[in-house]
Amino acid sequence: MKEFMDVPAEKVPVFENAELCVVGGSCTGVFAALRAARMGVKTVLVERQNRFGGVATLGLVGMWHTFFDTDQKEQIIKGLTYETCERLEKYGAVSNFRDPEDSMSGVRLNPEYLALELDEMVRETPNLTVYFHTAFSSAAMRAPGEIEAIVLEGRGERFAIRADYFIDATGDGFLCRSAGTGMYRHPSPQPATACMRFINWDRLGEFSSTALRDLIEQSREKYPDLPCGYNWGMYSHGSKLYMLAGTRILHGNTIDTRSITAAELESRRQVRALDALLRDHFPEAELSLQALPSMIGIRDGLHIRSIRQLTGSALLNRAPKPDAIANGTYPVDIHSDKDDSITFRFLSGFETVYRGGRAAEQRRWLPEGESLPYYQIPLSALLPDRALNFIAAGRMIDADPEAFGAVRVMVNLNQCGEAAGVTAALAVREKCALPEVSPAHVRGALAEGGSIVK
């Protein structure tokens, strides 16, 4: 049984009176803030760590997926994702994102340059104030569905920010949950993964992810903390550092403090076992662990109850979506929370199930000869049910397991952030509740700002 205690009431200083406050500085949150501020909205952006970028920088996952359709003929993603890559290109910090064939397997970024460039994009933008090392604590409600202010924890101080509108880009839906939004978890949430970086990986020769998987299975008795599951890796662009995504926290729960603490510790036990295995097996390579993430990579946590849940069947059909605000081609990608299996449902029409790092099953989910060039994400899945002045942007999107398996990646959520920022800016302009903003107006403003609207 939990023990509770009374905490004395307190007065906290109000640091800002803004038109919009964005909580969370991942690329999703930064892009939301940039869009709104560029539309003239007085915006505050709050981030609990020391830099922007979220999983792309703090989590070491310097990979965005292609900006083109599956036929490699038509560009479907632009906006701030594309603008950021153009800026990184000046420093040689991004792979070829302009060519559909070269970028079909993904666009590789240098996470350190990305963090620096996000700083610059924010610094150059009028109307935008930033707070680092600042964590969300609670929402103070004016009325049901309407936030008056949020209370934040800074460096040895608590303070409030008042705003007319709020965007929850925390990933975990902390703001929405505090404001009374209904939340839920998928029955089998996708497991979390911590990445790592090595130097001298090139000295291992032609060492594939399948070869690593086989080595892990052969060595499990000696190294009992070795992870179970699919692994992949890549070189950080313009660097000799190799990022390996090779851990998997099965049966995990990352939505509260105790459980995420356990997940972080377990992930590093798995990293230590992987490092020991590789160093013992390849002593001549002088392989060396160079970096660990400052946060575990959470695939799947809490989700909001929205105006309309996005289902897999709705995502993967060709019916037009009048409130579409994002385009994507990343396949439905579901990591099992119970074993090492992973399912990919590709837009080419094939579905492949991997077990033990190898294709175990393959079938068509579309009729022979049919494929899907891209899918679209609707604005309605970002709008919390009964919320008047706050919107969600990120992996707390209201999507069933199938749809979420596809939309959860960064190039998709980046666009959701832009859409949330534009929706808030239009609400400021029109002095209305967020659900009252016309999706057609949102789509038009996105296009004016450089996004591709289909």
NUVEX-118759 format. One record per residue (C-alpha): residue number from 1; residue in three letters; x, y, z. Coordinates in nm, 2 decimals, always signed. Example, Ala and Ser with C-alpha at 12.3 -4.5 7.8 and 13.67 -1.06 7.14 Angstrom:
% NUVEX-118759
  pos  code      c1      c2      c3
    1   ALA   +1.23   -0.45   +0.78
    2   SER   +1.37   -0.11   +0.71
//
This chain:
% NUVEX-118759
  pos  code      c1      c2      c3
    1   MET   +0.00   +0.00   +0.00
    2   LYS   +0.13   +0.34   -0.10
    3   GLU   +0.20   +0.60   +0.18
    4   PHE   +0.10   +0.95   +0.11
    5   MET   +0.18   +1.29   +0.28
    6   ASP   +0.05   +1.64   +0.25
    7   VAL   +0.27   +1.89   +0.08
    8   PRO   +0.23   +2.25   +0.18
    9   ALA   +0.07   +2.48   -0.07
   10   GLU   +0.31   +2.71   -0.24
   11   LYS   +0.33   +3.03   -0.45
   12   VAL   +0.56   +3.00   -0.75
   13   PRO   +0.68   +3.29   -0.97
   14   VAL   +0.54   +3.33   -1.32
   15   PHE   +0.84   +3.35   -1.55
   16   GLU   +0.66   +3.40   -1.88
   17   ASN   +0.32   +3.50   -2.01
   18   ALA   +0.32   +3.36   -2.36
   19   GLU   +0.08   +3.28   -2.64
   20   LEU   +0.21   +2.93   -2.68
   21   CYS   +0.43   +2.70   -2.46
   22   VAL   +0.58   +2.38   -2.61
   23   VAL   +0.69   +2.12   -2.35
   24   GLY   +0.97   +1.90   -2.49
   25   GLY   +1.26   +1.98   -2.72
   26   SER   +1.29   +1.68   -2.94
   27   CYS   +1.29   +1.77   -3.31
   28   THR   +0.91   +1.73   -3.29
   29   GLY   +0.89   +1.99   -3.02
   30   VAL   +1.15   +2.22   -3.18
   31   PHE   +0.97   +2.21   -3.51
   32   ALA   +0.64   +2.28   -3.34
   33   ALA   +0.79   +2.59   -3.17
   34   LEU   +0.97   +2.71   -3.48
   35   ARG   +0.65   +2.69   -3.70
   36   ALA   +0.45   +2.89   -3.45
   37   ALA   +0.71   +3.15   -3.38
   38   ARG   +0.77   +3.20   -3.75
   39   MET   +0.40   +3.27   -3.78
   40   GLY   +0.44   +3.55   -3.52
   41   VAL   +0.33   +3.37   -3.21
   42   LYS   +0.51   +3.45   -2.88
   43   THR   +0.64   +3.10   -2.79
   44   VAL   +0.83   +2.94   -2.50
   45   LEU   +1.01   +2.61   -2.55
   46   VAL   +1.09   +2.39   -2.25
   47   GLU   +1.34   +2.10   -2.25
   48   ARG   +1.44   +1.89   -1.95
   49   GLN   +1.79   +1.80   -2.08
   50   ASN   +2.08   +2.02   -2.21
   51   ARG   +2.01   +2.01   -2.58
   52   PHE   +1.75   +1.97   -2.85
   53   GLY   +1.69   +1.67   -3.07
   54   GLY   +1.55   +1.40   -2.85
   55   VAL   +1.63   +1.05   -2.96
   56   ALA   +1.82   +1.18   -3.27
   57   THR   +2.08   +1.35   -3.05
   58   LEU   +2.04   +1.24   -2.68
   59   GLY   +1.96   +0.88   -2.79
   60   LEU   +2.23   +0.86   -3.06
   61   VAL   +1.99   +0.76   -3.33
   62   GLY   +2.11   +0.98   -3.62
   63   MET   +1.88   +0.84   -3.88
   64   TRP   +1.58   +0.98   -4.06
   65   HIS   +1.40   +0.78   -4.32
   66   THR   +1.35   +0.87   -4.68
   67   PHE   +1.17   +1.17   -4.80
   68   PHE   +1.04   +1.00   -5.11
   69   ASP   +0.75   +0.76   -5.20
   70   THR   +0.81   +0.39   -5.23
   71   ASP   +0.82   +0.42   -5.61
   72   GLN   +1.12   +0.66   -5.56
   73   LYS   +0.96   +0.91   -5.80
   74   GLU   +0.79   +1.17   -5.58
   75   GLN   +0.91   +1.37   -5.28
   76   ILE   +0.65   +1.35   -5.01
   77   ILE   +0.83   +1.51   -4.71
   78   LYS   +0.98   +1.85   -4.69
   79   GLY   +0.92   +2.13   -4.44
   80   LEU   +1.16   +2.17   -4.14
   81   THR   +1.29   +1.82   -4.18
   82   TYR   +1.42   +1.90   -4.52
   83   GLU   +1.54   +2.25   -4.42
   84   THR   +1.74   +2.10   -4.13
   85   CYS   +1.91   +1.86   -4.37
   86   GLU   +1.99   +2.15   -4.61
   87   ARG   +2.16   +2.33   -4.32
   88   LEU   +2.35   +2.01   -4.21
   89   GLU   +2.47   +1.96   -4.57
   90   LYS   +2.69   +2.27   -4.54
   91   TYR   +2.90   +2.09   -4.28
   92   GLY   +2.91   +1.75   -4.44
   93   ALA   +2.69   +1.63   -4.15
   94   VAL   +2.42   +1.45   -4.35
   95   SER   +2.41   +1.18   -4.62
   96   ASN   +2.25   +1.23   -4.96
   97   PHE   +1.89   +1.31   -4.88
   98   ARG   +1.81   +1.46   -5.22
   99   ASP   +1.84   +1.15   -5.43
  100   PRO   +1.55   +0.89   -5.38
  101   GLU   +1.77   +0.59   -5.46
  102   ASP   +2.06   +0.70   -5.24
  103   SER   +1.83   +0.78   -4.95
  104   MET   +1.59   +0.48   -4.97
  105   SER   +1.77   +0.30   -4.69
  106   GLY   +1.77   +0.62   -4.48
  107   VAL   +1.93   +0.96   -4.43
  108   ARG   +2.22   +0.94   -4.19
  109   LEU   +2.29   +1.25   -3.96
  110   ASN   +2.57   +1.35   -3.74
  111   PRO   +2.39   +1.39   -3.40
  112   GLU   +2.64   +1.65   -3.27
  113   TYR   +2.60   +1.88   -3.57
  114   LEU   +2.22   +1.83   -3.55
  115   ALA   +2.22   +1.95   -3.19
  116   LEU   +2.43   +2.26   -3.29
  117   GLU   +2.21   +2.34   -3.59
  118   LEU   +1.89   +2.31   -3.39
  119   ASP   +2.04   +2.57   -3.15
  120   GLU   +2.10   +2.80   -3.44
  121   MET   +1.75   +2.76   -3.59
  122   VAL   +1.60   +2.85   -3.25
  123   ARG   +1.84   +3.14   -3.19
  124   GLU   +1.77   +3.29   -3.53
  125   THR   +1.39   +3.29   -3.46
  126   PRO   +1.22   +3.60   -3.31
  127   ASN   +0.94   +3.54   -3.06
  128   LEU   +1.10   +3.22   -2.92
  129   THR   +1.23   +3.18   -2.57
  130   VAL   +1.40   +2.86   -2.45
  131   TYR   +1.45   +2.70   -2.11
  132   PHE   +1.69   +2.40   -2.08
  133   HIS   +1.73   +2.18   -1.77
  134   THR   +1.36   +2.24   -1.70
  135   ALA   +1.12   +1.96   -1.63
  136   PHE   +0.74   +1.96   -1.65
  137   SER   +0.57   +1.91   -1.31
  138   SER   +0.20   +1.98   -1.34
  139   ALA   -0.08   +2.16   -1.52
  140   ALA   -0.29   +2.43   -1.35
  141   MET   -0.63   +2.41   -1.50
  142   ARG   -0.86   +2.71   -1.56
  143   ALA   -1.15   +2.48   -1.64
  144   PRO   -1.19   +2.12   -1.77
  145   GLY   -0.99   +2.09   -2.09
  146   GLU   -0.83   +2.43   -2.05
  147   ILE   -0.49   +2.48   -1.90
  148   GLU   -0.41   +2.82   -1.74
  149   ALA   -0.04   +2.76   -1.67
  150   ILE   +0.21   +2.48   -1.62
  151   VAL   +0.44   +2.44   -1.32
  152   LEU   +0.81   +2.35   -1.40
  153   GLU   +1.11   +2.23   -1.21
  154   GLY   +1.43   +2.43   -1.30
  155   ARG   +1.77   +2.44   -1.14
  156   GLY   +1.68   +2.45   -0.78
  157   GLU   +1.36   +2.65   -0.84
  158   ARG   +1.00   +2.60   -0.93
  159   PHE   +0.82   +2.84   -1.15
  160   ALA   +0.52   +2.87   -1.38
  161   ILE   +0.46   +2.96   -1.74
  162   ARG   +0.12   +3.10   -1.84
  163   ALA   +0.02   +3.06   -2.20
  164   ASP   -0.30   +3.07   -2.42
  165   TYR   -0.21   +2.74   -2.58
  166   PHE   +0.01   +2.44   -2.50
  167   ILE   +0.18   +2.17   -2.70
  168   ASP   +0.27   +1.84   -2.53
  169   ALA   +0.59   +1.72   -2.70
  170   THR   +0.72   +1.52   -2.40
  171   GLY   +0.68   +1.19   -2.58
  172   ASP   +0.52   +1.05   -2.27
  173   GLY   +0.21   +1.27   -2.26
  174   PHE   +0.30   +1.42   -1.92
  175   LEU   +0.12   +1.74   -1.99
  176   CYS   -0.19   +1.58   -2.14
  177   ARG   -0.21   +1.33   -1.85
  178   SER   -0.18   +1.61   -1.59
  179   ALA   -0.45   +1.81   -1.77
  180   GLY   -0.70   +1.52   -1.74
  181   THR   -0.68   +1.36   -2.08
  182   GLY   -0.76   +0.99   -2.09
  183   MET   -0.45   +0.78   -2.15
  184   TYR   -0.39   +0.42   -2.24
  185   ARG   -0.12   +0.17   -2.32
  186   HIS   -0.11   -0.09   -2.59
  187   PRO   -0.15   -0.44   -2.46
  188   SER   +0.20   -0.54   -2.56
  189   PRO   +0.40   -0.21   -2.59
  190   GLN   +0.70   -0.22   -2.81
  191   PRO   +1.03   -0.26   -2.61
  192   ALA   +1.28   +0.01   -2.54
  193   THR   +1.63   +0.01   -2.68
  194   ALA   +1.95   +0.19   -2.57
  195   CYS   +2.20   +0.26   -2.85
  196   MET   +2.58   +0.27   -2.81
  197   ARG   +2.88   +0.40   -3.01
  198   PHE   +3.20   +0.22   -3.09
  199   ILE   +3.53   +0.32   -3.24
  200   ASN   +3.73   +0.07   -3.46
  201   TRP   +3.42   -0.11   -3.57
  202   ASP   +3.56   -0.11   -3.93
  203   ARG   +3.83   -0.35   -3.80
  204   LEU   +3.57   -0.62   -3.76
  205   GLY   +3.55   -0.66   -4.14
  206   GLU   +3.23   -0.79   -4.30
  207   PHE   +3.05   -0.83   -3.97
  208   SER   +2.67   -0.82   -4.04
  209   SER   +2.39   -0.79   -3.79
  210   THR   +2.30   -1.15   -3.86
  211   ALA   +2.66   -1.25   -3.77
  212   LEU   +2.63   -1.06   -3.45
  213   ARG   +2.30   -1.22   -3.37
  214   ASP   +2.46   -1.57   -3.43
  215   LEU   +2.76   -1.48   -3.21
  216   ILE   +2.52   -1.36   -2.93
  217   GLU   +2.33   -1.69   -2.94
  218   GLN   +2.65   -1.90   -2.93
  219   SER   +2.78   -1.70   -2.63
  220   ARG   +2.47   -1.66   -2.41
  221   GLU   +2.59   -1.91   -2.15
  222   LYS   +2.91   -1.72   -2.10
  223   TYR   +2.75   -1.38   -2.11
  224   PRO   +2.40   -1.42   -1.96
  225   ASP   +2.32   -1.05   -1.98
  226   LEU   +2.34   -1.04   -2.36
  227   PRO   +2.03   -0.89   -2.52
  228   CYS   +1.76   -1.08   -2.70
  229   GLY   +1.65   -0.94   -3.04
  230   TYR   +1.70   -0.77   -3.37
  231   ASN   +2.00   -0.54   -3.40
  232   TRP   +2.12   -0.29   -3.66
  233   GLY   +2.38   -0.02   -3.68
  234   MET   +2.54   +0.25   -3.89
  235   TYR   +2.83   +0.50   -3.90
  236   SER   +2.75   +0.85   -3.79
  237   HIS   +2.78   +1.05   -4.10
  238   GLY   +3.12   +1.20   -4.15
  239   SER   +3.26   +1.00   -3.86
  240   LYS   +3.43   +0.67   -3.78
  241   LEU   +3.20   +0.62   -3.49
  242   TYR   +2.96   +0.33   -3.53
  243   MET   +2.62   +0.33   -3.37
  244   LEU   +2.48   +0.00   -3.26
  245   ALA   +2.12   -0.05   -3.17
  246   GLY   +2.14   -0.39   -3.01
  247   THR   +1.96   -0.39   -2.67
  248   ARG   +1.60   -0.49   -2.61
  249   ILE   +1.41   -0.44   -2.28
  250   LEU   +1.15   -0.72   -2.28
  251   HIS   +0.84   -0.70   -2.06
  252   GLY   +0.94   -0.34   -1.98
  253   ASN   +0.75   -0.05   -1.86
  254   THR   +0.89   +0.30   -1.91
  255   ILE   +0.59   +0.52   -1.80
  256   ASP   +0.69   +0.57   -1.43
  257   THR   +1.01   +0.66   -1.25
  258   ARG   +1.08   +0.32   -1.09
  259   SER   +1.03   +0.12   -1.41
  260   ILE   +1.24   +0.35   -1.64
  261   THR   +1.52   +0.34   -1.38
  262   ALA   +1.51   -0.04   -1.40
  263   ALA   +1.50   -0.02   -1.78
  264   GLU   +1.81   +0.21   -1.79
  265   LEU   +2.01   -0.02   -1.57
  266   GLU   +1.91   -0.33   -1.76
  267   SER   +2.00   -0.16   -2.09
  268   ARG   +2.35   -0.08   -1.97
  269   ARG   +2.39   -0.44   -1.84
  270   GLN   +2.32   -0.55   -2.19
  271   VAL   +2.56   -0.30   -2.33
  272   ARG   +2.83   -0.42   -2.09
  273   ALA   +2.77   -0.78   -2.20
  274   LEU   +2.79   -0.68   -2.57
  275   ASP   +3.11   -0.49   -2.52
  276   ALA   +3.27   -0.77   -2.33
  277   LEU   +3.16   -1.03   -2.60
  278   LEU   +3.30   -0.82   -2.89
  279   ARG   +3.62   -0.73   -2.72
  280   ASP   +3.69   -1.09   -2.63
  281   HIS   +3.59   -1.22   -2.97
  282   PHE   +3.79   -0.96   -3.17
  283   PRO   +4.09   -0.87   -2.94
  284   GLU   +4.30   -0.76   -3.24
  285   ALA   +4.04   -0.49   -3.34
  286   GLU   +4.09   -0.28   -3.03
  287   LEU   +3.72   -0.21   -3.03
  288   SER   +3.63   +0.06   -2.78
  289   LEU   +3.30   +0.18   -2.64
  290   GLN   +3.29   +0.56   -2.70
  291   ALA   +2.94   +0.68   -2.60
  292   LEU   +2.62   +0.58   -2.43
  293   PRO   +2.29   +0.77   -2.47
  294   SER   +2.17   +1.01   -2.20
  295   MET   +1.83   +0.85   -2.22
  296   ILE   +1.70   +0.51   -2.33
  297   GLY   +1.51   +0.50   -2.66
  298   ILE   +1.14   +0.45   -2.58
  299   ARG   +0.94   +0.32   -2.87
  300   ASP   +0.60   +0.29   -2.71
  301   GLY   +0.46   +0.44   -2.39
  302   LEU   +0.13   +0.61   -2.30
  303   HIS   -0.11   +0.73   -2.57
  304   ILE   -0.38   +1.00   -2.56
  305   ARG   -0.75   +0.94   -2.62
  306   SER   -0.80   +1.17   -2.91
  307   ILE   -1.09   +1.29   -3.12
  308   ARG   -1.04   +0.99   -3.35
  309   GLN   -0.79   +0.71   -3.31
  310   LEU   -0.58   +0.63   -3.61
  311   THR   -0.61   +0.26   -3.70
  312   GLY   -0.39   +0.04   -3.91
  313   SER   -0.67   -0.02   -4.16
  314   ALA   -0.74   +0.36   -4.19
  315   LEU   -0.36   +0.44   -4.23
  316   LEU   -0.30   +0.18   -4.50
  317   ASN   -0.60   +0.24   -4.72
  318   ARG   -0.61   +0.48   -5.01
  319   ALA   -0.91   +0.68   -4.90
  320   PRO   -0.84   +1.06   -4.90
  321   LYS   -0.79   +1.22   -4.56
  322   PRO   -0.92   +1.57   -4.55
  323   ASP   -0.72   +1.65   -4.23
  324   ALA   -0.40   +1.48   -4.34
  325   ILE   -0.10   +1.67   -4.21
  326   ALA   +0.19   +1.43   -4.26
  327   ASN   +0.31   +1.18   -4.52
  328   GLY   +0.52   +0.87   -4.47
  329   THR   +0.66   +0.54   -4.61
  330   TYR   +0.81   +0.38   -4.31
  331   PRO   +0.67   +0.02   -4.28
  332   VAL   +0.46   -0.11   -4.00
  333   ASP   +0.74   -0.22   -3.77
  334   ILE   +0.64   -0.41   -3.46
  335   HIS   +0.90   -0.53   -3.21
  336   SER   +0.76   -0.80   -2.99
  337   ASP   +0.77   -0.74   -2.62
  338   LYS   +0.78   -1.11   -2.54
  339   ASP   +1.06   -1.25   -2.76
  340   ASP   +1.31   -1.16   -3.03
  341   SER   +1.06   -1.15   -3.32
  342   ILE   +1.00   -0.84   -3.53
  343   THR   +0.73   -0.79   -3.80
  344   PHE   +0.77   -0.56   -4.10
  345   ARG   +0.47   -0.48   -4.31
  346   PHE   +0.61   -0.31   -4.61
  347   LEU   +0.42   -0.08   -4.84
  348   SER   +0.53   -0.30   -5.13
  349   GLY   +0.27   -0.54   -5.02
  350   PHE   +0.49   -0.79   -4.84
  351   GLU   +0.50   -0.87   -4.47
  352   THR   +0.80   -1.04   -4.32
  353   VAL   +0.84   -1.18   -3.97
  354   TYR   +1.20   -1.21   -3.84
  355   ARG   +1.30   -1.45   -3.57
  356   GLY   +1.65   -1.51   -3.45
  357   GLY   +1.76   -1.23   -3.69
  358   ARG   +1.64   -1.42   -3.99
  359   ALA   +1.32   -1.41   -4.21
  360   ALA   +1.10   -1.68   -4.07
  361   GLU   +0.77   -1.60   -4.25
  362   GLN   +0.68   -1.40   -4.56
  363   ARG   +0.34   -1.33   -4.71
  364   ARG   +0.16   -1.07   -4.90
  365   TRP   -0.08   -0.84   -4.72
  366   LEU   -0.19   -0.67   -5.04
  367   PRO   -0.31   -0.85   -5.35
  368   GLU   -0.04   -0.95   -5.60
  369   GLY   +0.08   -0.65   -5.80
  370   GLU   -0.06   -0.39   -5.56
  371   SER   +0.15   -0.15   -5.35
  372   LEU   +0.11   +0.17   -5.15
  373   PRO   +0.32   +0.47   -5.25
  374   TYR   +0.28   +0.64   -4.91
  375   TYR   +0.03   +0.69   -4.62
  376   GLN   -0.10   +0.99   -4.44
  377   ILE   -0.14   +1.09   -4.08
  378   PRO   -0.45   +1.29   -3.97
  379   LEU   -0.46   +1.59   -3.74
  380   SER   -0.75   +1.44   -3.54
  381   ALA   -0.51   +1.18   -3.38
  382   LEU   -0.32   +1.46   -3.22
  383   LEU   -0.61   +1.64   -3.06
  384   PRO   -0.69   +1.51   -2.71
  385   ASP   -1.06   +1.44   -2.66
  386   ARG   -1.23   +1.74   -2.49
  387   ALA   -0.91   +1.95   -2.49
  388   LEU   -0.96   +2.31   -2.57
  389   ASN   -0.62   +2.47   -2.56
  390   PHE   -0.36   +2.19   -2.58
  391   ILE   -0.25   +1.94   -2.84
  392   ALA   -0.02   +1.64   -2.85
  393   ALA   +0.28   +1.60   -3.09
  394   GLY   +0.49   +1.29   -3.07
  395   ARG   +0.47   +0.92   -2.99
  396   MET   +0.18   +0.97   -2.76
  397   ILE   -0.03   +0.99   -3.08
  398   ASP   -0.36   +0.80   -3.06
  399   ALA   -0.28   +0.51   -3.29
  400   ASP   -0.35   +0.14   -3.26
  401   PRO   -0.05   -0.10   -3.25
  402   GLU   -0.05   -0.15   -3.63
  403   ALA   -0.07   +0.22   -3.72
  404   PHE   +0.17   +0.32   -3.44
  405   GLY   +0.43   +0.07   -3.57
  406   ALA   +0.45   +0.29   -3.89
  407   VAL   +0.40   +0.64   -3.77
  408   ARG   +0.62   +0.64   -3.46
  409   VAL   +0.95   +0.72   -3.65
  410   MET   +1.11   +1.07   -3.65
  411   VAL   +1.04   +1.18   -4.00
  412   ASN   +0.67   +1.13   -3.94
  413   LEU   +0.66   +1.28   -3.59
  414   ASN   +0.87   +1.58   -3.71
  415   GLN   +0.57   +1.66   -3.94
  416   CYS   +0.33   +1.61   -3.66
  417   GLY   +0.52   +1.87   -3.46
  418   GLU   +0.50   +2.12   -3.74
  419   ALA   +0.12   +2.06   -3.77
  420   ALA   +0.07   +2.11   -3.40
  421   GLY   +0.27   +2.44   -3.41
  422   VAL   +0.07   +2.56   -3.71
  423   THR   -0.26   +2.46   -3.55
  424   ALA   -0.17   +2.65   -3.23
  425   ALA   -0.07   +2.96   -3.43
  426   LEU   -0.39   +2.96   -3.62
  427   ALA   -0.59   +2.93   -3.30
  428   VAL   -0.40   +3.23   -3.16
  429   ARG   -0.48   +3.42   -3.48
  430   GLU   -0.85   +3.32   -3.48
  431   LYS   -0.89   +3.33   -3.10
  432   CYS   -1.06   +2.99   -3.09
  433   ALA   -1.03   +2.65   -2.93
  434   LEU   -0.78   +2.41   -3.10
  435   PRO   -1.05   +2.16   -3.23
  436   GLU   -1.22   +2.46   -3.40
  437   VAL   -0.93   +2.53   -3.62
  438   SER   -1.01   +2.43   -3.98
  439   PRO   -0.79   +2.13   -4.10
  440   ALA   -0.80   +2.30   -4.44
  441   HIS   -0.65   +2.61   -4.30
  442   VAL   -0.38   +2.40   -4.12
  443   ARG   -0.29   +2.23   -4.44
  444   GLY   -0.28   +2.56   -4.63
  445   ALA   -0.05   +2.71   -4.37
  446   LEU   +0.18   +2.40   -4.37
  447   ALA   +0.21   +2.43   -4.75
  448   GLU   +0.29   +2.80   -4.72
  449   GLY   +0.57   +2.71   -4.47
  450   GLY   +0.73   +2.46   -4.70
  451   SER   +0.56   +2.13   -4.62
  452   ILE   +0.44   +1.90   -4.89
  453   VAL   +0.06   +1.86   -4.85
  454   LYS   -0.11   +1.59   -5.06
//
